[in-house]
Amino acid sequence: MKPETPLPAPLAALVPWQQWALLLGCSVLLAGMLELVRLPAALLVGPMLVAIALGSNGASIRVPRPLFVSAQALIGCLVASSISPGIFATFLSEWPLFLGSAIATIAASSFLGWFISRLKVLPGTTAVWGSAPGAATAMVLMADAFGADSRLVAFMQYLRVIMVSVAAALVARLWVDTSGVEAAAVEWFPAIEWPAFGAMLGVATVGGTLGYLLRIPSPYFVGAVVLGATLHLGFGVALQLPEWLLAIGYALIGWTIGLNFTRPILRHAARALPQVIGSIAALMAFCGLLAWGLHRLLGVDPLTAYLATSPGGMDSIAIIAAAADNVDLSFVLTLQMLRFLIVLLFGPSLARLVARAIRE
C-alpha cells in the first residue's frame, strides 16, 4: 500500500505580509457576517475559522507570543469585571440549590469527557476540558496551560456554545415573544474613561506578571482574573473594556488557535464530530432534566431554570435572559457564574483525576 501523498499547501508560496493581509481581511469579513446573523462568539469564531482554513493550507505565520498573552490578560479582565457583588447576595439566599445544580452539571460533563476519552475519540484530558461547562474562551486558555490539545478543546467548546445558544433561543421563544425586542446596539468606539481604562491596563499588566512570577497555571489569564476581581469587588474599581479592544483580543486568540490546525488535526476533528455532537446533546438533555427538576420540585419558573442550567455560552444566555421579562436574571447569572468559578478553581484537579481514571 502506497503512503498517502501530501496535498500541496497553496499558501506556502505567499510571503508573510500577504498571509497576514489575507488573514485580517477574511477575518473581518467573516466575523462581520456572523455578527449580522447574531452567531454567539462571532468575533472569536470568525477569525478562528479563517485561521483554520489558512493554517491547514500551509500558512506559516503565527501570532507573536506577547500579543497572545496580552489577549489572555484582557479576557481575564473581562471575566473579573463581569462578577458583580449582587451575585453573592443571591447565592447566599439559596446556596444549597445553586451549589447542587452546579456540581451536578460539572459531574455530568466530567463523566462525558471521561467516556469520550475511554472510547479513544479524543486524546488525554482534551475531552475533559472540551466538555467543561465554563466560559468557552477561558476553558481553552486553561486547557492549553495544562497540556490538553487547545485546538480540539476549542472545537468542542465553540461547537457547544453554538448548539446551546440556538437551543436556548428556541426554548425562550416557546415561553416569551421576543420578536419585538431589538438587540442593543454595540458601541464599538466609546469615549475612553481614562481611570477605568488605565485600571484595566494596570490589572492586565500587573496581574499577568504576578501570575507568571508566582507560576500560577494559565498565569496571564488567571492572574488578571484574581487581581481584577479583588479590586473590582473589594475596592469598587471599574475596568473599562472597549468593544474594539475586545474584538482585537478575541481575534488574536482565535488566530492563535486556528493557525495551529493541520490537515491531520482537521481530519481527526471530523472523525470525532458525531461523538462530540452526541456528547453535547447528552449534556444539554441532562441540564434540561435538571431544569425540569428545579421547576417541579422548587417552583422555579421553567424558562429561568432552563437558562440557568444551560451548559455554556454564558454571554449568549445572559442576552436571551435579559430579553425575557419573566426571567429571574440574577438567578440565571448567579448559577452560570458559580459554575464557571468552580470549574476555574477545581478544573485542573478534576482533569487530573479523570485522566488518572482513564489510565486505570
Secondary structure, DSSP 8 states (H G I E B T S, - for coil): ---------GGGGS-HHHHHHHHHHHHHHHHHHHHHTT-TTHHHHHHHHHHHHHHTTT------HHHHHHHHHHHHHHHHHH--THHHHHHHHTHHHHHHHHHHHHHHHHHHHHHHHHTTSS-TTHHHHHH--S-HHHHHHHHHHTTS-HHHHHHHHHHHHHHHHHHHHHHHHHHS--TT-------SS----HHHHHHHHHHHHHHHHHHHHTT-SSHHHHHHHHHHHHHHHHH-------HHHHHHHHHHHHHHHHTT--HHHHHHHHHHHHHHHHHHHHHHHHHHHHHHHHHHHH---HHHHHHHH--S-HHHHHHHHHH-TTS-HHHHHHHHHHHHHHHHHHHHHHHHHHHHHHH-
